[in-house]
Structures are given as C-alpha cells and as structure tokens.
Amino acid sequence: MEPMMVDEASRLDDDFDSRAAVCVMNTKMNPILDDYFISDNVLGLGINGKVVECFSKSDQRKYALKVLRDCPKAKREVELHCRASSCPHVVCIIDVYENVYHNQKCLLVVMECMEGGELFQRIQDRADGAFTEREAAAIMREICVAVQHLHLLNIAHRDLKPENLLYTKMGENASLKLTDFGFAKDSFSKESLQTPCYTPYYVAPEVLGPEKYDKSCDIWSLGVIMYILLCGFPPFYSNHGHAISPGMKKRIRTGQYTFPNPEWANVSQDAKELIKGMLRTDPEERLTIFDVMKNKWIVQYTEVPQTPLHTSRILREEGDLWQEVQDEMTRSLATMRVDYDTLQIKTLDNANNTLLSKRRKRANDH
Ligand code: I85
C-alpha cells in the first residue's frame, strides 16, 4: 500500500471541511445600516470586539451586534459560532455582514439579544435568596447541553466562564445560553492535521488524540462553574489577587481544593463526586462531556434534593471580589490554553517522530 501523499491528505482535510460546512450562513455584503439601526448602547466587550445594541428595520426588534476587525481569527470565531448556532443553548446568530468601516474590513455579527444578563448576576439578585441544589443542577444541565453540542461537532469552546453564560430574558422561563467563540477551536481543523504525509492505516492514536485536551479544558471549566454555583466562591483562588500566583498555580496543578463548611455541609455527595470527576488534574482521567451527560445528578436533575444553598448570599457579600474572581478565571483559562496547546505540539512531535521512524524502517525492510 502506497503512503498517502500530500494532495490526498488535503482531500482528507476537504472531507472534514465539507462535513464542517453545516454553517451555510451567507455573509451579506450590503451596508448593515440598510437593515439595522445601530445604537450607542454598549452591551459588553469581547475578546475580539465590542458588542452593541441594534434594531432591525424589518421587525423593529432589538438585537446584539458584535463588531470584529476582519482577520483569520475573527473569521474562525464567526465560522465556529455559526456552526454551533443551531443549539438551543448557544446564542443564535441572525446575520453576518462584511462591511468596510473607516477603511477597515469588518465582520458584523448580528445575534439574538440576551436580555436577562449574566448567570451569576441573576443568582445574586434573587430576592428570596433560596437558590437550591436542584436549580443548580438544572442550570448545569443547560450548560452541558451546549458543551455536548459543541463537542459532538468537534468544537472546543475554551473560554467557558460565567461572563459568557447569558439569559434570554428577565423573569421566569428564561433559558441560559453560551456565547463568545473567540477562543473556540475546531479539533479537526487543517492546523491540527497539518502533519507530514502519513497513511491513515498506520496513524498513531496520539496524532488524532490531542484534540481531547481542548475538550477536557472545557470540562475543567464546567467543574469550576459547578463548584461556584453550589457555594458562591471558586475552588481555587490566589491570596493576593493580581496575576495568577505561584501558590494558586501549584494548587490547580495538584488539584488542591476542598469543600469547606458551612457552605458545603448539606450539598449532596453526588454533586461533590461529579465535581471531583470534572476537576481531575490529569486530562486523561477527567470525565468527558458524554460521561457528564450520563451522570445521575445531571440526568435526574429534577430529583436532585432541594437543599438551600449559600450561593446568593456569598455572591452578594463578596460582591466586590466577583470581578477579581472573573479576572482570575480569565487568566487561568489563558494559561490552560497555552499549556494544552504546548502539550499538543509536543505530542504531535513525538507522534510524528514515531511515524517517521516507522516509515524509514519499513522503507529499509523492502
Ligand atoms: N445581551 N462576555 C462578557 C450580549 N446579547 N455578550 C460578551 N463576547 C461576546 C460581553 C462581555 C460576553 O461574544 C458578549 C458577547 C456577546 C454578548 C451578547 C450577545 C447577545 C447580549 C463578550 C446583553 C444584555 C444584558 C442585559 C440587558 C440587555 C442586554 O449583554 C438589554 F439591553 F437587552 F436589556
């Protein structure tokens, strides 16, 4: 059997791309101002661009508009977000425009407007304060549905944090959705398969394997989010704030966190076990999203005990620390992405060397 050569390898990539091309969003080239009024009201600042309020001229309704300077990173964000957009727990993309603005090519992404604000703000604002473990389970299930959807599409979000989880509206019957694909990564993208020509019959699992680390980064974040939902503070925090401290890095690396009383005293063992599975330090041992979706606490979320939690009160009391908690989570995610990317490159190097030596050996044998 002939080893697969470069053109065949790129055909393989094309296969992946066509499967990925579920996103049939066609970019509009006409000026967005033909179709929308853009307001001055800024809703938030993303990694790659700002989000402002806008109104459709056809239905007069409010939408959210994300303005990105056109570049490969922005294109990837839009592409991956479009692809994921069919999930009921991912913020939906309505339109994408490519316009020139101040001599600068821009991508303008019109999204449904999430009017309910951020997840933890809503928990903090609860008047009655009686946020329960069962409600926490219902929230985790919504987030996990979104993550499962992404992982099935081989997309790792890599920036799962409280600020990216928004409610559709205020009041009852709102649903929670995930946004910001600025760090999302396609595990099957050309970059991750850009290796010297090899035959798929001999491909070492490590070559196809490293995609796992991107996804396991999402599970770690889910573990951190679930921990905060159940008590109001994060499992790891530095004593001084500011840059991620050496002490905090060590605690994260070695998985040193506890379930302190009184906040955790009445939380179910099932919840604690699930957190432990998501916060395993070795990504190989960590639960996958499919394991999580099969977990009793998630599947039977309507039967989780209605134990009142301390979360709302802690969030209110520690209100001024919340920004710091969010900043810390942002920094740990950045560290994690770099670490996992390095790990992946190292694994690929080793795998390539193994394959290359295998090929040389086979060439000699013949
Ligand atoms: N609606 N991370 C924090 C927001 N609707 N928000 C962030 N990256 C994004 C902002 C900074 C997330 O990609 C973000 C992105 C997209 C949104 C977004 C999408 C759709 C919203 C950065 C609101 C909102 C909140 C409360 C009230 C209202 C809107 O942020 C409203 F004005 F409607 F009442």
Boltz pocket constraint, residues with backbone or C-beta under 6 A from the ligand:
constraints:
  - pocket:
      binder: B
      contacts: [[A, 43], [A, 44], [A, 45], [A, 46], [A, 47], [A, 49], [A, 51], [A, 53], [A, 62], [A, 64], [A, 66], [A, 91], [A, 111], [A, 112], [A, 113], [A, 114], [A, 115], [A, 116], [A, 117], [A, 118], [A, 163], [A, 164], [A, 166], [A, 179], [A, 180], [A, 181]]
      max_distance: 6.0
